[in-house]
Amino acid sequence: MEGAVDKLKSFAKWTQDFASGILAGGQVSNRSNPIEILKRLQRESFSDIMKLRDRQEKVERVLAFYKSSKGSPFQEASTHVRGEFDAVGALLMIGTIDESKRNAIERSIRTGIDSRLTFETTLRETDTLVAEFVGSERGQMDIPGSPLSLAKVLYAANISDSFSAVAIPFGGRCRDVAVPTNSREERGLTDYSSFGPPLLNQLNGSGIAVMVKKSIVVASLAQFVSAFPHSDRLSYCFGTFGQVVCQLSSNTKLSILGVHKMANLSSQQPRLAAMSLPIGILQRSGHSQVPVEENSLLDGSIATMLESKLDESTRIGGWVEMKRSNPKHLQWGVTMSDTPEDDFGWGLSLGGLLQGPRNWDHFQVESFLNFNLGNKCKLQPGLLYVMDGATQFPALTFRTSWSL
């Protein structure tokens, strides 16, 4: 009897365990069903897919915006560094030096060393930022080992093919805002053998300029301001530069340019730091103008320049410059040169200064040979003959220039 009871208990327990196993197995099979797993993964990944799609649309909108504009968000500004070294020497065939002979030499040729370091950065693909440092300049009495000093800061913005603007916070010259020409960078041994009048090299301080191109005519207009001491007071000089260039033919250009200067004496007041100008200097009341005769820096000029390119390396040009204070004061120069980049070259120039119809105050003839030693170095031996009043002398000249 007891054996039968034990068998019944064992059968009941087995039945209970079997039923529990079936129920638990149904739940596990539901969780391990592949269809249920796929549904769960689809629900979890749907939200991630939508987030990624939103981010993709945002990136596509940004790329489309910058692609339609001139610049690129991934384009970095590139800076080019250029070093220039220019040395000019002269062996003067002259005896004892007096004051008149010294003045004649200084009017004829500036010897010494020009050394400069230029940093040029391209912005927005078309604009240029330039910072120029100068170590020494020709015309000094000695050649000191001076450190580099900041000489110029310039920003040029090419707004369109027909309009551009230039801002010069410091160290501006008329040449910086003049219309570019094929031979503007060509230089001989002296100022008279350069393809341009001396007014282009005048230092005018801070300025702004605009340039407009229309068909065969290019015009440039600039306004400069600078400060210099006058007696016991400070004077502010305003200079207006203008130039009009007409393309007469495919290789010939005629240019008319000039600079007008005006200065006001400030009242007795403390001097401000560099690049700080009080608005009161724009008012005429309470200020007196500086006579032009008292300071040659205020003398304006007007000039005419004609240049022609005969072939790839041969150029001929001439210029005449007249002083505003003395219309009979005429400086002139005519230059012809053939300076190929990879071969022997030469140059010939005539120049002088007239104080009247028959008064040749200064006249000089210059010829030079040009040797290009690669793309970075240039040698120019030459011969110079000068007639300055009663002073006449020949000179052997030598110039070497190289860039890094």
C-alpha positions in Angstrom: 0.0 0.0 0.0 2.8 2.3 0.9 4.5 1.5 -2.4 1.4 2.5 -4.3 1.2 5.9 -2.5 4.8 6.7 -3.3 4.3 5.9 -6.9 1.3 8.3 -7.0 3.3 11.1 -5.4 6.1 10.6 -7.8 3.7 10.7 -10.8 2.1 13.9 -9.5 5.5 15.6 -9.0 6.5 14.5 -12.5 3.3 15.9 -14.0 3.8 19.3 -12.2 7.4 19.5 -13.4 6.3 18.6 -16.9 3.6 21.3 -17.0 6.0 24.0 -15.6 8.6 23.0 -18.2 6.1 23.4 -21.0 5.0 26.9 -19.9 8.6 28.1 -19.3 9.6 26.7 -22.7 6.9 28.6 -24.5 8.1 31.9 -23.0 11.7 31.2 -23.9 10.8 30.2 -27.4 8.9 33.4 -27.9 12.0 35.4 -26.9 14.3 33.4 -29.1 12.0 33.6 -32.2 14.0 35.2 -35.1 11.0 37.2 -36.2 10.6 38.8 -32.8 14.3 39.6 -32.7 14.2 41.3 -36.1 11.2 43.4 -35.0 12.9 44.5 -31.9 16.1 45.5 -33.7 14.1 47.4 -36.3 12.4 49.4 -33.6 15.7 50.2 -31.9 17.6 51.2 -35.1 14.8 53.3 -36.6 15.4 56.2 -34.2 19.2 56.0 -34.9 18.6 56.1 -38.7 16.4 59.2 -38.5 19.1 61.0 -36.4 21.8 60.1 -39.0 19.6 61.4 -41.8 19.0 64.7 -40.1 22.8 65.1 -39.7 23.4 64.2 -43.3 20.9 66.9 -44.5 22.6 69.5 -42.4 26.1 68.7 -43.8 24.7 68.7 -47.4 23.2 72.2 -46.8 26.6 73.5 -45.5 28.5 72.1 -48.4 26.1 73.4 -51.0 26.3 76.9 -49.4 30.2 77.0 -49.5 30.3 75.5 -53.0 28.2 78.3 -54.4 30.3 80.9 -52.7 33.9 82.0 -53.7 35.7 80.5 -50.8 35.9 77.1 -49.2 35.6 76.4 -45.5 38.5 73.9 -45.7 40.9 76.2 -47.7 43.7 77.6 -45.5 45.5 80.9 -46.2 48.9 80.4 -47.7 51.8 82.7 -46.8 54.8 83.3 -49.2 58.0 84.7 -47.8 60.3 86.6 -50.2 63.7 88.0 -49.3 65.4 90.7 -51.5 68.9 91.9 -51.5 70.0 94.8 -53.9 73.5 96.3 -53.8 74.8 99.1 -56.0 78.3 100.4 -56.1 80.2 103.0 -58.2 83.8 103.8 -59.0 83.8 107.5 -59.7 86.4 109.0 -62.1 86.6 112.2 -60.1 89.3 113.9 -58.0 88.7 115.9 -54.9 85.1 115.9 -53.6 83.5 119.3 -52.7 79.9 120.2 -51.9 78.8 120.8 -55.5 80.3 117.5 -56.7 78.7 115.6 -53.8 75.3 117.0 -54.7 75.9 116.0 -58.3 76.7 112.5 -57.2 73.7 112.2 -55.0 71.4 113.4 -57.8 72.9 110.9 -60.2 73.1 107.6 -58.3 72.2 106.1 -54.9 74.7 103.6 -53.8 74.4 101.2 -50.9 72.3 98.2 -50.0 68.6 97.5 -50.1 67.5 94.6 -48.0 63.9 93.7 -47.3 61.8 90.7 -46.3 58.2 90.5 -47.5 55.4 88.3 -46.1 52.5 87.9 -48.6 49.3 86.0 -47.5 46.5 85.1 -49.9 43.0 85.4 -48.4 39.6 84.5 -49.9 41.5 83.4 -53.0 41.6 86.9 -54.5 42.8 89.2 -51.6 46.3 89.8 -50.5 47.8 90.9 -47.2 51.4 92.1 -47.3 53.8 93.0 -44.5 57.2 94.3 -45.5 60.3 94.6 -43.3 63.4 96.6 -44.2 66.9 96.2 -42.9 68.7 98.9 -44.9 68.1 101.2 -47.8 70.4 102.7 -50.5 71.5 106.3 -50.2 72.7 106.0 -46.6 76.1 107.3 -45.5 77.2 103.9 -44.1 76.0 100.3 -44.1 75.0 99.6 -40.5 74.0 96.1 -39.3 70.6 97.2 -38.3 67.8 94.8 -37.5 64.7 94.4 -39.6 62.0 97.0 -39.0 58.4 97.1 -40.2 58.2 99.4 -43.3 54.8 98.6 -44.8 51.4 96.9 -44.2 49.1 96.6 -47.1 45.8 94.9 -47.8 44.5 94.6 -51.4 41.0 93.4 -52.1 39.9 92.4 -55.6 36.2 92.8 -55.4 35.5 92.1 -59.0 37.3 92.0 -62.4 36.7 95.7 -62.8 37.0 97.1 -59.3 39.6 96.7 -56.5 40.5 98.5 -53.3 43.7 98.9 -51.3 44.2 99.9 -47.6 47.6 100.8 -46.3 47.8 101.4 -42.6 51.5 102.1 -42.6 54.3 102.9 -45.1 52.3 103.6 -48.3 53.8 104.9 -51.5 52.3 106.0 -54.7 53.7 103.0 -56.4 51.6 100.7 -54.1 48.4 102.1 -55.5 49.4 102.9 -59.1 48.1 100.9 -62.0 50.3 97.8 -62.6 52.2 97.8 -65.8 54.4 95.3 -67.7 57.6 97.0 -66.8 56.9 98.6 -63.4 59.3 96.3 -61.6 62.1 96.8 -64.1 64.8 98.9 -62.6 68.1 100.2 -63.9 71.2 101.4 -62.0 69.7 104.9 -61.3 66.3 106.5 -60.8 66.5 107.9 -64.3 66.7 104.5 -65.9 63.6 103.3 -64.1 60.3 102.9 -66.1 58.5 105.5 -64.1 58.8 109.0 -62.7 60.2 109.7 -59.2 56.8 110.6 -57.7 55.9 106.9 -57.7 58.5 106.3 -55.0 57.3 109.1 -52.6 56.5 108.0 -49.1 53.0 109.2 -48.1 52.1 107.3 -44.9 48.7 105.8 -44.4 46.1 105.7 -47.2 43.3 104.0 -49.0 42.8 103.6 -52.8 40.3 102.4 -55.4 40.9 101.2 -58.9 38.4 100.9 -61.7 38.8 99.2 -65.1 36.6 99.9 -68.1 37.4 98.7 -71.5 40.9 100.2 -72.5 41.0 102.7 -69.6 42.1 102.0 -66.0 41.8 104.7 -63.3 43.3 104.8 -59.8 42.5 107.3 -57.0 44.1 107.3 -53.5 44.1 109.5 -50.4 47.1 109.6 -48.0 47.7 111.2 -44.7 50.9 111.5 -42.7 52.4 113.6 -39.9 55.8 115.3 -39.7 57.3 118.0 -37.4 57.3 121.6 -38.6 59.2 124.1 -36.5 57.9 123.6 -33.0 54.5 122.2 -34.0 53.2 119.0 -35.7 51.9 119.2 -39.3 49.5 116.8 -40.9 50.0 116.2 -44.7 47.2 115.1 -46.9 48.1 113.8 -50.3 45.8 112.8 -53.2 47.2 110.6 -55.9 45.4 110.0 -59.2 46.3 108.0 -62.4 44.6 107.3 -65.7 46.1 104.7 -68.0 44.9 104.3 -71.6 45.8 101.2 -73.7 46.7 102.7 -77.0 47.4 99.3 -78.6 48.0 95.8 -77.4 51.6 96.6 -76.4 51.5 100.4 -75.8 50.2 102.3 -72.8 49.9 106.0 -72.1 49.6 107.1 -68.5 48.9 110.5 -66.8 49.4 110.7 -63.1 49.9 113.2 -60.4 49.9 113.9 -56.7 48.5 116.9 -54.9 49.6 117.7 -51.3 48.2 120.0 -48.6 49.3 120.4 -45.0 47.8 122.0 -41.9 49.7 123.0 -38.8 48.2 121.7 -35.6 47.9 123.9 -32.5 50.2 123.4 -29.5 49.0 120.0 -28.1 50.6 116.8 -27.0 51.7 114.5 -29.8 49.7 111.3 -30.2 51.0 107.8 -30.8 51.4 106.4 -34.3 48.3 105.9 -36.5 46.2 108.1 -34.1 44.7 111.2 -35.9 42.3 113.6 -34.2 39.3 114.5 -36.3 40.1 118.2 -35.7 42.8 118.1 -38.4 40.1 117.8 -41.0 38.8 121.3 -40.0 40.4 124.4 -41.5 39.5 126.7 -38.7 42.3 127.3 -36.2 45.0 125.8 -38.4 47.4 127.5 -40.8 48.7 125.9 -44.0 52.4 125.2 -44.5 53.8 127.1 -47.5 55.0 124.7 -50.2 58.3 126.6 -50.5 59.2 125.8 -46.8 59.0 122.0 -47.2 59.8 120.1 -50.4 57.9 117.2 -49.1 54.7 119.1 -49.8 55.4 119.9 -53.4 53.0 118.1 -55.7 53.8 116.8 -59.1 52.2 115.8 -62.4 53.7 113.4 -64.8 53.2 111.6 -68.2 54.5 108.2 -69.0 54.6 106.2 -72.2 55.8 102.6 -72.5 55.7 100.0 -75.2 56.6 96.3 -75.3 58.3 95.4 -78.5 58.6 91.7 -77.8 58.7 89.3 -74.8 61.9 91.0 -73.4 62.4 94.3 -75.2 60.8 97.4 -73.8 61.0 101.1 -74.5 59.5 103.9 -72.3 59.8 107.5 -71.3 58.4 109.8 -68.7 58.3 113.6 -67.9 57.5 115.0 -64.4 56.7 118.6 -63.6 56.7 120.2 -60.1 53.6 122.1 -59.1 55.5 124.9 -57.4 57.8 125.4 -60.4 56.3 124.4 -63.8 59.7 125.0 -65.4 61.2 122.3 -63.3 61.1 119.2 -65.5 62.6 115.8 -64.9 62.6 113.3 -67.7 63.9 109.9 -68.7 64.0 107.6 -71.7 64.9 103.9 -71.3 65.3 101.0 -73.7 66.1 97.6 -72.4 66.3 94.0 -73.6 66.5 91.7 -70.5 65.4 88.1 -71.3 65.1 85.9 -68.2 67.4 83.1 -69.5 69.9 85.0 -71.6 72.3 88.0 -71.8 70.6 91.4 -71.8 71.4 95.1 -72.0 69.9 98.5 -71.3 70.4 102.2 -72.3 68.9 105.3 -70.8 69.0 109.1 -71.0 67.7 111.4 -68.3 68.0 114.8 -66.9 66.6 117.9 -65.2 65.6 121.1 -66.9 65.2 124.4 -65.1 64.3 126.4 -68.2 64.2 126.1 -72.0 68.0 126.3 -72.3 69.1 125.6 -68.8 70.2 121.9 -68.6 70.8 121.7 -64.8 71.5 117.9 -65.0 72.0 115.4 -67.8 73.2 111.8 -67.6 73.7 108.8 -69.9 73.7 105.2 -68.6 74.3 101.9 -70.2 74.4 98.5 -68.5 74.7 94.8 -69.2 72.4 92.2 -67.6 73.4 88.7 -66.6 70.8 86.4 -65.1 72.4 83.7 -62.9 69.4 81.4 -62.6 66.1 82.7 -61.5 67.2 84.3 -58.3 70.4 86.3 -59.0 71.2 89.2 -61.4 74.4 91.0 -62.2 74.4 94.4 -63.9 77.8 96.1 -64.7 77.4 99.5 -66.3 78.9 102.8 -67.4 77.5 106.2 -66.3 78.4 109.7 -67.6 77.0 112.7 -65.7 76.9 116.5 -66.5 75.6 118.5 -63.5 76.2 122.2 -64.0 79.9 122.7 -64.1 80.6 119.2 -62.8 81.2 116.4 -65.2 82.4 112.9 -64.5 82.2 109.3 -65.7 81.7 106.3 -63.4 81.9 102.5 -63.5 78.8 101.1 -61.8 77.9 97.6 -60.6 74.7 96.2 -59.3 73.8 92.8 -58.0 70.4 91.7 -56.8 69.1 88.4 -55.7 66.0 87.0 -54.0 65.1 84.1 -51.8 
